[in-house]
Amino acid sequence: MRWTYLMVAALTITTAACSSDGYGPAPTPVPTSVTQSGNDQTAMIGTLLPTAIGVTVLDQRGSPMAGVAVDFAVSADGGVLTSAADSTNAQGRATATWVIGNTLGSTDNAVTVTVAGYAGATPVFRASGTPIVSAYNIELRPLSPMTPAQAAAFASAAARWSGIIVGDLPSDRVVAAPGDCFDNSPAQDEVIDDVVIFATVDSLDGPGGILGGASPCWIRDVGSLTLVGGMVFDSADLGMLESLGILEAVILHEMGHVLGIGTLWDYMTPSLLVNGGTADPYFNGVNGVFRFGLAGGGSYPGTPVPVENQGGPGTADGHWRETIMGRELMTGYVSLTANPLSTITVGSLADMRYTVSYANADPYVVSPVNLRMVPEIEGIWIRELAPSVTVRRVSEGGIGR
C-alpha cells in the first residue's frame, strides 16, 4: 500500500510540472507574416495584369488567418483595381485584379496593401508599363473613290481602334458572295486576321438626311466577334462633316459599330443588352458597368449602363443614352465640340471579350457638364441606316455559311 501511495504522488508531481511547461491556453493569433504573390509584373499600359496580385497572412505559429481585414489601394500612376478582396479567405489569402496606369516605365505603377493588425512593413506591389503594341489588325478596303481628307480620316479611325483593341483574334476563313456585306461588296474566299472593313462613299438621300450606316457582316462562331464589316457614307454630307471638323469623329463612331458596339451586344451569350425595345434598355456587361460607376455614373438612379431608347431603328438600342451620356462618342449624336471615347466604351469592348487597353481612352465623366442642353443646336443627330445587312456566322471549320 505504501508503494502504491508513493507512485501516485510521483505522478501527481509530474503532471503538475507538465502543466507549468506551456500547455495552457494558446496565445491569441495575430498577423505575423505576410507574403506577396504577383509582384513585379509587366504589361502594356492600360491593360489588365496577367496574374492577380495577392497576400497571404499567417499567424505567429505559421497558420493561415481567415477574416483578416485588408485594403488594396492604388498608390502610384492612377491604375484601377477592377476587383479586390476586403478580407482573407480560409487559406489566409486575399487577391485583387489590377489594370495598370498609362505611364511607361519600370515599376512606376504601385498598389499598397494595408493588413489589419500587422506590424511589419506595408506590402507594396509594383508593375512596369510597356508601350502599346497592338496585335489587332484592321484592314480597310475602300470600294469607292475618296478625297485625301476622307481617306486620312478612315485611316486615323482604324489606328485609334487598334490602339484600344490590342489582342490578336484567331484567323478565320470567309467565303462570301457579292453583296453579302452591303450592296457593292465583292465576293470573298480568304483567311482573315483580324477584321476587314469595306468603306464606301455613295449618294444616299441628299444633304441633311441619313449620314450613313455601318454593320458587321461576318462574325466568328466562337466569340461572335466581327470578321468582315461594312461602312457607307452619304457623299452629300461628308463635305459638311469635314467643314465642321467632325468627319473623323463620325467615322470613328461608325467603325465602332462595325466592331460590335451596339450591333453585336445581343449576339453575346448571355446578351449584353437587356430590355431592348422598351423605354429602359441597358447594357449589363461587368466592365462597362464598373467603368460607368467609376466615371461618375454612381448617382444615376436607373440601371446602368443606360442605352438609347429613342430615335427609332438605327439609333435606339444601339447607342449610349443621349440624355445621360451626352457628348460620349457612342451616343446617337455627334458633338460639335468634343466626342470623347470613354473608358465606358472601352469596357464594353472588354465585355465582348476583346483584349483592350484603356490608355487611349479620352477623359470623360457622366455629368451635366457633358450634356448638350439643346442637342439639335450643339450637335448633329447621327441618322443611320436602319439595319439591313444579314449578319452571318462562319462555321467551326471556317467556311462562311
C-alpha positions as CSV (number, residue, x, y, z in Angstrom):
1,M,0.0,0.0,0.0
2,R,2.8,2.4,0.8
3,W,4.5,1.7,-2.6
4,T,1.2,2.5,-4.4
5,Y,0.8,5.7,-2.5
6,L,4.3,7.0,-3.4
7,M,3.7,6.2,-7.1
8,V,0.5,8.2,-7.2
9,A,2.3,11.1,-5.6
10,A,5.0,11.0,-8.1
11,L,2.5,11.0,-11.0
12,T,0.8,14.0,-9.4
13,I,4.0,15.9,-9.2
14,T,4.9,15.0,-12.8
15,T,1.5,16.2,-14.1
16,A,1.8,19.5,-12.3
17,A,5.2,20.0,-13.8
18,C,3.9,19.4,-17.4
19,S,1.1,22.0,-16.8
20,S,3.6,24.6,-15.9
21,D,5.7,24.0,-19.0
22,G,3.5,25.8,-21.5
23,Y,0.5,23.6,-22.1
24,G,-2.1,26.2,-21.1
25,P,-4.4,28.2,-23.3
26,A,-3.0,29.0,-26.8
27,P,-2.0,32.7,-27.4
28,T,-4.4,34.8,-29.4
29,P,-3.4,34.6,-33.2
30,V,-2.0,37.9,-34.6
31,P,-0.9,38.6,-38.2
32,T,2.8,38.0,-38.0
33,S,3.9,37.1,-41.5
34,V,2.6,38.5,-44.9
35,T,3.8,37.0,-48.2
36,Q,3.1,38.5,-51.6
37,S,2.4,36.9,-55.0
38,G,2.1,38.5,-58.4
39,N,4.6,41.3,-57.7
40,D,6.9,42.9,-60.4
41,Q,4.7,42.0,-63.4
42,T,5.0,43.8,-66.8
43,A,2.1,44.6,-69.1
44,M,1.1,47.1,-71.8
45,I,0.0,50.4,-70.3
46,G,-3.7,50.5,-69.6
47,T,-4.1,46.7,-69.6
48,L,-5.0,44.1,-67.0
49,L,-2.1,42.3,-65.5
50,P,-2.0,38.7,-66.5
51,T,-1.9,37.4,-62.9
52,A,-3.9,38.7,-59.9
53,I,-1.9,40.2,-57.1
54,G,-2.3,38.7,-53.6
55,V,-1.2,38.5,-50.0
56,T,-1.2,35.5,-47.6
57,V,-1.4,36.3,-43.9
58,L,0.0,33.9,-41.3
59,D,-0.1,34.0,-37.5
60,Q,2.8,33.5,-35.1
61,R,2.6,29.8,-35.5
62,G,2.7,29.9,-39.3
63,S,-1.0,29.1,-39.6
64,P,-3.3,30.9,-42.2
65,M,-5.5,33.6,-40.8
66,A,-9.0,33.9,-42.2
67,G,-11.1,37.0,-41.9
68,V,-8.3,39.5,-41.5
69,A,-9.3,42.9,-43.0
70,V,-7.2,44.0,-45.9
71,D,-7.3,47.1,-48.1
72,F,-5.8,47.2,-51.6
73,A,-5.3,50.8,-52.9
74,V,-3.6,52.1,-56.0
75,S,-0.8,54.3,-54.7
76,A,1.1,55.4,-57.9
77,D,0.2,56.1,-61.5
78,G,-3.6,56.0,-61.5
79,G,-4.3,52.4,-62.4
80,V,-7.5,50.8,-61.4
81,L,-8.3,47.8,-59.2
82,T,-11.2,46.0,-61.0
83,S,-11.8,43.7,-58.1
84,A,-10.3,43.4,-54.6
85,A,-11.0,41.3,-51.6
86,D,-11.6,43.1,-48.3
87,S,-10.6,40.2,-46.1
88,T,-8.6,37.0,-46.2
89,N,-10.2,33.6,-47.0
90,A,-9.8,30.3,-45.2
91,Q,-6.3,29.9,-46.6
92,G,-5.3,33.3,-45.3
93,R,-5.3,34.8,-48.9
94,A,-6.7,37.9,-50.4
95,T,-6.3,38.9,-54.1
96,A,-7.0,41.8,-56.4
97,T,-7.1,42.3,-60.2
98,W,-5.2,45.3,-61.5
99,V,-5.4,47.4,-64.6
100,I,-2.1,49.3,-64.6
101,G,-1.9,53.0,-65.4
102,N,-0.8,54.9,-68.5
103,T,2.8,55.8,-67.7
104,L,5.6,54.0,-69.4
105,G,8.5,52.9,-67.2
106,S,9.8,50.3,-64.8
107,T,7.9,49.8,-61.6
108,D,6.0,53.1,-61.9
109,N,2.7,51.5,-61.0
110,A,2.1,50.7,-57.4
111,V,-0.6,49.2,-55.1
112,T,-0.3,49.3,-51.4
113,V,-2.0,46.8,-49.1
114,T,-3.0,47.5,-45.5
115,V,-3.4,44.4,-43.4
116,A,-5.2,45.0,-40.1
117,G,-3.1,44.2,-37.0
118,Y,0.1,43.6,-39.0
119,A,3.1,45.5,-37.5
120,G,5.6,44.6,-40.3
121,A,6.5,46.6,-43.4
122,T,3.5,47.6,-45.5
123,P,3.2,45.3,-48.6
124,V,3.7,47.2,-51.9
125,F,3.1,45.7,-55.3
126,R,4.9,47.3,-58.3
127,A,4.3,46.8,-62.1
128,S,6.0,48.1,-65.2
129,G,4.2,49.6,-68.2
130,T,5.3,48.9,-71.8
131,P,4.2,50.8,-74.9
132,I,1.0,49.6,-76.7
133,V,1.9,47.2,-79.5
134,S,-1.4,46.1,-80.8
135,A,-1.8,42.7,-82.3
136,Y,-5.3,43.6,-83.6
137,N,-5.2,44.4,-87.4
138,I,-8.0,46.4,-89.1
139,E,-7.7,46.2,-92.8
140,L,-9.6,48.9,-94.6
141,R,-10.8,48.3,-98.2
142,P,-12.3,51.3,-100.0
143,L,-14.9,50.4,-102.5
144,S,-15.3,54.0,-104.0
145,P,-13.1,57.0,-104.6
146,M,-12.3,59.1,-101.6
147,T,-10.6,62.5,-101.1
148,P,-7.3,62.6,-99.3
149,A,-9.0,64.0,-96.2
150,Q,-11.6,61.2,-96.2
151,A,-9.0,58.5,-96.7
152,A,-6.9,60.0,-93.8
153,A,-10.0,60.1,-91.5
154,F,-10.7,56.4,-92.2
155,A,-7.0,55.5,-91.5
156,S,-6.9,57.6,-88.3
157,A,-10.1,55.9,-87.0
158,A,-8.7,52.4,-87.7
159,A,-5.4,53.3,-85.9
160,R,-7.4,54.6,-83.0
161,W,-9.5,51.5,-82.6
162,S,-6.3,49.4,-83.0
163,G,-4.9,51.3,-80.0
164,I,-7.9,50.3,-78.0
165,I,-8.3,46.7,-79.0
166,V,-4.8,45.2,-78.6
167,G,-5.2,41.5,-78.6
168,D,-5.0,39.2,-81.6
169,L,-8.0,37.1,-82.6
170,P,-7.9,33.7,-84.3
171,S,-7.8,33.9,-88.1
172,D,-10.8,32.5,-89.9
173,R,-11.9,31.8,-93.4
174,V,-14.8,33.6,-95.1
175,V,-16.5,32.6,-98.3
176,A,-18.9,35.3,-99.3
177,A,-21.0,36.1,-102.4
178,P,-21.1,39.6,-103.9
179,G,-23.3,41.9,-102.0
180,D,-23.2,39.9,-98.7
181,C,-21.7,42.9,-97.0
182,F,-23.8,45.9,-98.3
183,D,-24.8,46.1,-101.9
184,N,-21.4,46.6,-103.5
185,S,-19.2,44.3,-101.5
186,P,-17.1,41.8,-103.6
187,A,-17.0,38.0,-103.4
188,Q,-14.6,36.7,-100.9
189,D,-12.7,33.4,-100.3
190,E,-10.0,34.3,-97.9
191,V,-8.5,33.8,-94.4
192,I,-8.9,37.0,-92.3
193,D,-6.8,38.2,-89.4
194,D,-8.4,40.2,-87.6
195,V,-11.1,42.2,-89.4
196,V,-11.7,43.5,-92.9
197,I,-13.8,46.6,-93.3
198,F,-15.3,47.7,-96.6
199,A,-15.8,51.5,-96.9
200,T,-18.0,53.3,-99.4
201,V,-18.9,56.9,-100.1
202,D,-22.1,57.0,-102.1
203,S,-25.2,59.0,-102.8
204,L,-27.9,58.1,-100.3
205,D,-30.6,60.7,-99.7
206,G,-29.1,64.1,-100.2
207,P,-27.8,66.7,-97.7
208,G,-29.1,66.7,-94.1
209,G,-30.6,63.2,-94.2
210,I,-29.0,59.9,-93.3
211,L,-25.3,60.3,-92.8
212,G,-24.5,56.7,-93.3
213,G,-24.6,53.2,-91.8
214,A,-22.3,50.5,-90.5
215,S,-22.6,46.9,-89.5
216,P,-20.7,43.7,-89.0
217,C,-21.4,41.2,-91.9
218,W,-19.5,38.1,-90.9
219,I,-18.8,37.1,-87.3
220,R,-16.8,34.3,-85.7
221,D,-18.6,31.3,-84.5
222,V,-16.5,31.3,-81.3
223,G,-16.9,34.6,-79.5
224,S,-19.2,36.2,-82.1
225,L,-16.7,39.0,-83.0
226,T,-16.5,40.7,-86.3
227,L,-14.5,39.2,-89.2
228,V,-15.9,41.4,-92.1
229,G,-17.9,44.6,-91.8
230,G,-19.0,47.5,-94.0
231,M,-19.5,51.2,-93.7
232,V,-21.3,53.5,-96.1
233,F,-21.5,57.4,-96.0
234,D,-23.6,59.8,-97.9
235,S,-21.4,61.8,-100.3
236,A,-23.8,64.8,-99.9
237,D,-23.0,65.1,-96.1
238,L,-19.2,64.4,-96.0
239,G,-18.2,67.9,-97.0
240,M,-20.4,69.4,-94.3
241,L,-18.9,67.0,-91.7
242,E,-15.4,67.9,-92.8
243,S,-16.1,71.7,-92.6
244,L,-17.4,71.3,-89.1
245,G,-14.3,69.3,-88.0
246,I,-16.3,66.2,-87.1
247,L,-15.7,63.9,-90.0
248,E,-13.2,61.7,-88.1
249,A,-15.5,61.5,-85.1
250,V,-18.4,60.3,-87.2
251,I,-16.2,57.7,-89.0
252,L,-14.7,56.6,-85.6
253,H,-18.3,56.2,-84.3
254,E,-19.4,54.1,-87.3
255,M,-16.3,51.9,-87.1
256,G,-17.2,51.2,-83.5
257,H,-20.5,49.8,-84.7
258,V,-18.6,47.5,-87.2
259,L,-16.6,46.2,-84.3
260,G,-19.8,45.3,-82.5
261,I,-20.7,48.3,-80.2
262,G,-24.5,48.4,-80.2
263,T,-24.6,45.9,-83.1
264,L,-23.4,42.6,-81.5
265,W,-24.5,43.1,-77.9
266,D,-27.4,40.7,-78.3
267,Y,-25.2,38.1,-80.1
268,M,-23.2,37.6,-76.9
269,T,-24.1,34.8,-74.5
270,P,-25.7,36.0,-72.3
271,S,-26.9,39.1,-74.1
272,L,-25.2,42.3,-73.0
273,L,-28.4,44.3,-74.0
274,V,-31.3,44.0,-71.5
275,N,-34.8,45.3,-72.1
276,G,-34.2,46.1,-75.8
277,G,-37.2,47.7,-77.4
278,T,-38.6,49.1,-74.2
279,A,-38.4,52.5,-72.5
280,D,-35.4,51.5,-70.4
281,P,-32.9,49.4,-72.3
282,Y,-29.5,49.0,-70.6
283,F,-26.1,47.4,-71.1
284,N,-25.1,45.0,-68.3
285,G,-21.5,43.9,-69.0
286,V,-19.5,44.0,-65.8
287,N,-16.6,46.1,-67.2
288,G,-18.9,48.7,-68.8
289,V,-21.0,49.0,-65.6
290,F,-17.8,49.2,-63.5
291,R,-16.4,52.0,-65.6
292,F,-19.7,53.8,-65.8
293,G,-19.7,54.0,-62.0
294,L,-16.0,54.9,-61.9
295,A,-16.6,57.8,-64.3
296,G,-19.3,59.4,-62.2
297,G,-22.3,57.3,-63.0
298,G,-22.8,56.2,-59.4
299,S,-25.5,58.8,-58.9
300,Y,-27.5,57.6,-61.9
301,P,-30.9,56.5,-60.4
302,G,-31.6,53.8,-63.1
303,T,-29.9,50.6,-64.0
304,P,-26.5,51.1,-65.7
305,V,-25.4,51.5,-68.4
306,P,-28.3,53.3,-69.9
307,V,-28.9,52.6,-73.7
308,E,-30.7,54.9,-76.1
309,N,-34.5,54.5,-76.0
310,Q,-35.4,57.0,-78.7
311,G,-34.6,57.6,-82.4
312,G,-36.1,54.5,-83.9
313,P,-34.3,51.8,-85.8
314,G,-30.7,52.6,-86.3
315,T,-30.5,54.7,-83.1
316,A,-32.5,53.1,-80.3
317,D,-30.9,50.0,-78.6
318,G,-27.5,50.6,-80.3
319,H,-26.1,53.7,-78.5
320,W,-25.5,55.1,-75.1
321,R,-28.4,57.2,-73.9
322,E,-28.1,60.8,-75.0
323,T,-29.9,62.3,-72.1
324,I,-27.4,60.7,-69.6
325,M,-24.1,60.5,-71.5
326,G,-24.3,63.4,-73.8
327,R,-21.0,64.0,-75.7
328,E,-19.6,60.5,-75.4
329,L,-18.6,59.2,-78.8
330,M,-21.1,56.3,-78.9
331,T,-24.3,58.2,-78.2
332,G,-26.6,58.9,-81.2
333,Y,-25.5,62.5,-81.6
334,V,-22.1,63.8,-82.6
335,S,-21.0,66.9,-80.7
336,L,-19.7,70.0,-82.5
337,T,-17.1,70.5,-79.7
338,A,-15.8,67.1,-78.4
339,N,-16.7,63.4,-78.7
340,P,-14.7,61.6,-76.0
341,L,-14.2,57.9,-76.5
342,S,-14.6,56.9,-72.8
343,T,-13.4,54.0,-70.7
344,I,-17.0,53.0,-70.5
345,T,-17.0,52.2,-74.3
346,V,-13.6,50.5,-73.9
347,G,-15.1,48.5,-71.0
348,S,-18.0,47.4,-73.2
349,L,-15.5,46.0,-75.7
350,A,-13.8,44.1,-72.9
351,D,-17.3,42.7,-72.0
352,M,-17.4,41.4,-75.6
353,R,-14.2,39.6,-74.9
354,Y,-11.8,41.8,-76.8
355,T,-8.4,42.3,-75.2
356,V,-8.3,46.1,-74.6
357,S,-6.1,48.9,-73.3
358,Y,-7.7,51.8,-71.5
359,A,-4.6,54.0,-72.1
360,N,-6.0,55.6,-75.3
361,A,-9.4,56.4,-73.9
362,D,-10.3,60.1,-73.5
363,P,-11.1,61.9,-70.2
364,Y,-14.9,61.7,-69.7
365,V,-17.3,62.0,-66.7
366,V,-21.0,61.2,-66.5
367,S,-22.1,64.7,-65.6
368,P,-24.3,67.6,-66.7
369,V,-21.1,69.2,-67.9
370,N,-21.0,66.7,-70.8
371,L,-24.7,67.0,-71.7
372,R,-26.0,69.1,-74.5
373,M,-28.9,71.1,-73.3
374,V,-30.2,71.6,-76.9
375,P,-28.8,68.6,-78.9
376,E,-30.1,69.9,-82.2
377,I,-28.1,73.1,-81.8
378,E,-25.0,71.8,-80.0
379,G,-24.7,68.6,-82.0
380,I,-25.8,66.6,-85.0
381,W,-28.0,63.5,-84.9
382,I,-26.1,60.7,-86.5
383,R,-29.0,59.5,-88.5
384,E,-28.0,56.0,-89.5
385,L,-29.4,53.4,-91.9
386,A,-31.8,51.0,-90.2
387,P,-30.1,47.6,-90.0
388,S,-30.5,45.8,-93.3
389,V,-27.4,43.6,-93.5
390,T,-27.8,40.0,-92.6
391,V,-25.1,39.2,-90.0
392,R,-23.7,35.7,-90.8
393,R,-21.6,33.4,-88.8
394,V,-18.8,31.3,-90.2
395,S,-18.9,27.6,-89.4
396,E,-16.4,25.9,-87.0
397,G,-14.4,24.9,-90.0
398,G,-14.1,28.5,-91.0
399,I,-16.4,28.4,-94.1
400,G,-18.9,31.2,-94.4
401,R,-22.5,29.9,-94.4
